[in-house]
Amino acid sequence: MLTAHAYAATSATDLLVPTTVERRDLGPHDVLIEIKYAGICHSDIHTVRAEWGPAPYPLVPGHEIAGVVAEVGSAVTKHAVGDRVGVGCMVNSCGRCVNCRKGEEQFCLEGNTGTYGAVDRDGTITQGGYSTRVVVTEDFVLRIPGGLELDVAAPLLCAGITTYSPLSHWGAGAGRKVAVVGLGGLGHMAVKIAAAMGAEVTVLSQSLKKQEDGLRLGAAHYYATGDPSTFEQLAGSFDLILNTVSAQIDLNAYLSLLAVDGAMVNVGAPAEPLSVKAFSLIMGRRSFAGSLIGGIRETQEMLDFCAEHGIGAEIEVIPAEKINDAYERVLASDVRYRFVIDTATLVP
């Protein structure tokens, strides 16, 4: 077994604390990664605080991992020592079902293996990226192109693919009007990616306090949803609305902003059920959908796209000792736009 320094949650209510975790010895198809940076995702907070269900403690969060290959198993062909690589939200799947065979491992019919807090194929509980090292099977290790620095690339492994996948699937591009609800960790990536795809991008945010940022990131328009006239002014305007917020919003009001055949896609995940009136969909042949992440092939496509277009996350790099403070700042929307842990600071 290999030992790694880490930060872990020991309960739903206690602060994360320094610890060590054991990583498995390399199998023939495994890759040992020296983690350099790990992004903090809002999902990490939901999970360690058991807001989405019971969590297995102690638990090391983190599924936005960027680092360098330190060692490879005897049968590894996709990666070599020294390669710059990343790991996202999953580290395994059955590999046999129809979805896995299509490259949609995130929808594995047996359930994909999450990067942390999941039961791996060998029966152990996965531990995530707030650590110095991780061992992952080669098929779930992504290549980070040379045009991306590791620190700004780390959040792409969740925030990037979570927004790229629906934007690609629902055809964001030239001649399409795309609205992004919320300008946070997910929203700021959605704006950058949709603009790079050629879409006309509008940010819909509660207030105008981030307007300058939104326009700088690539939005053509920015509206405050706290102003009731916004919904009258923009009625029937958009081909696609990507909702990135986890708070409850009036979905029916937002659906009224769609053009005929438009789609609203939810990537935010509030704990409470969502309510949609049938006539909000019927009148205009509108669709309301959800999207998770992407498969491994699409995630690599996203990384290559971001490198080609010079897209990285907007980040604030922090030492490990600031993780608990960062959690509180995420909840207070006091980050622009992603915290990234310098994992060298995990070593005592």
N, C-alpha and C positions, 0 to 999 in steps of 0.2 A: 504493500500500500504506500501511497505518496501523501505526505502531509502538506497542507496549504494553510497559510494565514487567512483569516476571514473575519467578517462581521456577521453576527447572527441574531435573529429574534428568538427569545426563549419563551415568550408567551404573547398573547394578543395585546397585553397592556404594558409590558415592560419595554424599556429602551433597548435598541440593538447594542450588542456588546462585542468586544474583540474575542476571538476564539480561534481554534484550528479545526480543520475538517480533513478527513481521509479521502483521498481520491484512489480509484482502483488502479492496479497495475495495468500497463498497456497490453491490450490484446492485439492480435494481428492487424485489425482494421482500425485501431484507435490512434488518436492524435493527442499529444500532450501540449497544451497551450499555456504559455506564460502570459497571464492577463496583464495588460497595461492600463486599460481604462474600462470602467463599467458605468453605464448610464443608470440613473434612477428614474423608473417609470412609476406613474400613479398606481399601476397594477401591483407593484411591489408593496405599496402601503395597504391597499385593499387586502392583499393576501396575508401579510404578516399580522394584520389586525383582525383576521378571521371575518372580514366583512362579506366575503363571498363563500363562506363555509369554513368548517374546521381546517386548521393548518397543522402539519406535523412539525412539532418543535423538538429540538432547536432547528431553525430554518435559516439558511443563507439565501437571501433573495438575489435578483439580478439576472435579466435576460437581454441585456444590451452589452455584449462582451466584445472587446477588441484586443488583440494581442499578437504574439509571435509564436510560431511553432517551435517547440523546444526538442521534441522527440516524436518519432512516428513508429507505428507497429510494423512488423515484418512484411505485411501484405498491402500496406498503404500505397496507393498510386496517385492520389489526387493532390497531395500536399507534401512539402518537403521542409526540413529544418530551415528556419529563417524566414519562411513565408509569413506575410502579414495576413491575418485571418480574423474572422468574427464568428460569433455564435449568437443566435437569436432566441426565439421563444420556445423552441423545441429541440430535443437532442436525440430523438429516435421515433420510430413508428413501425408498424408491422411489416411494411414493405411489400405486402402481398395483395392487399385489397384493391378494389377498382380505383379508389381515390389515390392511394399511394402510387399505383402504376401510372396514373395520369399526371403525377407530379404535384398532387394536392395533398401532401402529407399532413397538412394542418387539419384535414377532414378525415384522417384515418378512421376506418370503421371500428377498429379496436381501440381507438383513442391514441392521439400522439402523446409522446412522453415529454411533459413540460420540463424546462431547463431547471426549475427548482420546485420542490414540494410535490413531486410526482413519483409514482412507483416505476422504477426503470425495469427493463426487461430481465435484469438479474435479481429483481426483488428489493433492491436498495432504494432509498429515497434520494432523489436528485437534489443537489445543492448548487446554488447559482453563482453569479459572477462577482459578488462582493468578496472576492478572494484573489489569491495570487496565482493559482494554477487550476486548471480543469482538464479532465480527460473526456473526449467526445469521439464517437465513431465518425470516421472520415466523411461519410455521406451527409452529415449535418454541420460540417465546417464550411464556412463561406470564404471566398477569396476577396480580400479588400484591395481594390485597384490602387496603383501607385499614386493616382491623383488625389487621393483622400488621406488626410491626416487621421491617425487612429483615434484621437480624442473626439473629433467631430463625426467620425464614422460610427462610433459605438451606438448612439441613439438611432441610427438608421436601421439597426437590426430589429427594432420594434416599431418606433414611431415612423420610420421611413417606410417599411413594408406595410404597416397597418393602413397607411394612407395611399401609397402607390398602388396597391392591389385593387381597391375599389375604383380609383381614378382610371386605371387601365381597363378594368373589366367593364365599366359603364361608359367608356369612350370619351374621356376628357381629352380635348385636343382643339385644333384650329376650328373656329366657327362655333364652338360650344361655350355656353355661359355656365360657369361653375360657381356656386356659393359655398363657402366654408364657414360653418358655425363654430365660433370659438377660436381664439388665437392663443393657444397654449402649446404644450409639448407636441401634441398631434397636429393641431391646427396650423402651426407655423410651418411644419413640414408639408402639409397639404397645399398651402399657398405656394411654396417654392416649387413643388413638383408639378402641380397643375399649371402654373405659369410656364414652366419649362416645356410642358407638353403642348403649349400653344393656346390653352384655353384663356378666355376672358374671365378673370377671377374677381369675385367680390367677397369681402369678409363681412360676416354678420356677427357682431359682438355686442355685449350688453351696453357698452359705452364706447366713447371715441378715444379713450385714454391710450390705446395702443395703435391709433390710426397711423401715426408716422411709421411705426415698425411695419405694419401691414403693407403699406404702400412700398416701403423699401424692400420688403421680401418678395414683391412681385404682384401684389393685388392691384387691380385697376380702379377698384371702388371699395369704399368702407362705409358701413352703415351701423348705426346704433339701434339695436332691437328694443332698447328701453324707450325709444320714441315710437309711439303707436302709428305715426304717419309712415314709418318705414314699410310696414306691411301693406298699406294702401298703395304706396308709391311703387313697390316692387312686385305687386301681384302678377302672377303668370310669367315671370321673367326668366326662370332658370331651367336649363336642361338637366342639371344635376346639383343636388345639395348634399354635401358631406357634413354630417353632424358629428363633431369630435368631442362634445362635452358629455360629462357623466352626470350632470345635474338634470333634474326634471325641467322640461320646457314644454310649451304648448305646441305639440307636434302638428296639430291641425292648422294653426296659424302659419307654420313654416311650410306645410304642404300646399297652402294656397299660393305660395310663391313659385311653384313649379309651372312650367309650360305644359301644354298637352303632351302626354307620353313622357313627362319628366319623371325622375326618380330621386327619392331622398334615401340616403344610405346612412345607417347608424354604425359608427365605430366606437362611440362612447358607450359605457356599460353601467348605467345606474342600477342600484340594487333593487329599486321598486319596479313593478310592471309598468309598461308604457301603454298609453291610451290613444287610439286612433279611431276617429269616426269613419264609418264606411263611405259616407258621401264625400269625405275629403279625398278619397281615392277614385271613386266612381266618376265624379265630376272632373273630367280632364284626363281620364285613363291614366292616372298617376300610379306610381309604385312606391311602396315603402319596404326597404330591405335592410339587411345587416351584412357586415363583412368582418372577418376575423383578421388573420394575417395573410401571408402567401405561402406557397410551397417553396421548397429549397431552390428550384430552378427559377421561379419568379423573384425570389429574394436576391439571387445573384444578378438577375436582370436589373433589378432596382439599384443595386450597388454600382453596376456598370453605368447605368443611366445617370446616377448622381455624380459619378466621377467625370463622365463626359460633359455634364452641364455645370460642373463646379459647385455642386450642392452638398453642403454639410449641415449638421444641426447647429443652431445657435446655443452655445453652451456656457456654463460656469463650472470650471474645474474646482473640485473641493478635496481636502484631505479626508481620510476615513473618520477622523474624530468629529467631523461636521455632518455625518450622515443623519443623525437624529434631528439636528437643526434643519437640515435640508428637507426632511419629511414635513416638518411644521410649515416651512416656507412654501412647499408645494401645495399644501392644503390652503394656504393663504393666498395662492396665486402670486407669490413673490419670487418668481424666477423667470428669466427670459433667456432661453426657454426650456433648457434641460440641464439638470445637474449631472455632472460626470465625475466619478470618483477616480482619483489618481491612485491606483492600487499599490504603488510603491510605498504609500503611507500606511498600508496594512501591516507592514513588517515592523515589529517592535524595535 
